Amino acid sequence: MGNRLSGSTGSQAAETLIPFAPAGKSAVPNDADQLDLAGRTILSLLNKAAGVAEENSRQALNLARKFSQQLRASEDRIAALEGEVRHHQDRADRAEQWLHRIYTELEERFFGSDAPHGAAEGPARPVKRSA
């Protein structure tokens, strides 16, 4: 009797055991294919992200170069305008000096010493303006 019980119990245990090794070769390639597919997908996404990052970097560098050139051109234009301002300021100062000299000559020649005290001296000499 013991043999019968142990025999029947042994066969039930064998049927309920889950095998440790994969059942067939078809399961291994399927899992490997999924893993390979996931790896390839991740690498593809990484390559796309790197491409987008490179393009963004290239665009940023181009914009920086463009803005740098515009800044340089603006600085050159400002320097040229400042030079023109100095030139015209010098001319205006010289014109004021000539007007003062002409005024003084007119006062001396036409009014001489008969002119009132303030009129003989004429207007004060123009003060040179700083740029």
Residue pairs with C-beta under 8 A, 6 or more apart in sequence:
22 28
82 131
85 131
86 131
89 129
89 131
93 126
93 128
93 129
96 126
97 125
97 126
100 122
100 123
100 125
100 126
103 122
103 123
104 122
107 115
107 119
107 120
107 122
108 120
111 119
111 120
113 120
